[in-house]
Amino acid sequence: MFDGIGMGLGFLFALSIISFFREFLGRGSLWGHQLINAKPLLILVLPAGGFFAVGILMGLFNWLSMKYEK
């Protein structure tokens, strides 16, 4: 039971990070408030943008782990 709860919460956390990243860079806004006045990356809003977002986040986390391992 605890394993299922932990897996569910971890998956919820991962999806929240990915959706935050996609919304922020794809539209330049969060919760309906415009934060960036630059041109947004509209590819991240499309369905294929989810794969790009996951790839970028995986690269970022790998870079951070390599940087702090040293």
JODAZI-V59048 format. One record per residue. N is the residue number from 1. RES is the residue in three letters. OMEGA is omega in degrees with one decimal (none if undefined). BURIAL is 1 if it has 24 or more other C-alpha atoms within 12 Angstrom, else 0. Layout:
n = [N	N]
res = [RES	RES]
omega = [OMEGA	OMEGA]
burial = [BURIAL	BURIAL]
This chain:
n = [1	2	3	4	5	6	7	8	9	10	11	12	13	14	15	16	17	18	19	20	21	22	23	24	25	26	27	28	29	30	31	32	33	34	35	36	37	38	39	40	41	42	43	44	45	46	47	48	49	50	51	52	53	54	55	56	57	58	59	60	61	62	63	64	65	66	67	68	69	70]
res = [MET	PHE	ASP	GLY	ILE	GLY	MET	GLY	LEU	GLY	PHE	LEU	PHE	ALA	LEU	SER	ILE	ILE	SER	PHE	PHE	ARG	GLU	PHE	LEU	GLY	ARG	GLY	SER	LEU	TRP	GLY	HIS	GLN	LEU	ILE	ASN	ALA	LYS	PRO	LEU	LEU	ILE	LEU	VAL	LEU	PRO	ALA	GLY	GLY	PHE	PHE	ALA	VAL	GLY	ILE	LEU	MET	GLY	LEU	PHE	ASN	TRP	LEU	SER	MET	LYS	TYR	GLU	LYS]
omega = [-178.8	177.2	178.7	178.1	179.0	178.4	178.9	179.2	177.0	178.1	176.7	178.7	-179.8	178.6	178.2	178.3	-179.5	-179.4	175.7	-179.5	-178.7	-179.5	-177.6	-178.5	-177.4	-179.5	-178.9	-178.1	174.0	178.9	177.0	179.9	179.8	-178.3	-177.3	178.7	179.1	178.5	-177.9	177.0	-172.7	178.2	-178.3	179.3	-179.2	-179.8	178.7	179.0	175.7	177.6	176.6	-178.8	179.1	178.8	179.2	179.7	177.0	176.8	178.3	-179.8	176.2	178.1	179.0	-179.7	177.0	-178.6	-177.0	175.1	-175.6	none]
burial = [0	0	0	0	0	0	0	0	0	0	0	0	0	0	0	0	0	1	1	1	1	1	1	1	1	1	1	1	0	0	0	0	0	0	0	0	0	0	0	0	0	0	0	1	1	0	0	0	0	1	0	0	1	1	0	0	0	0	0	0	0	0	0	0	0	0	0	0	0	0]
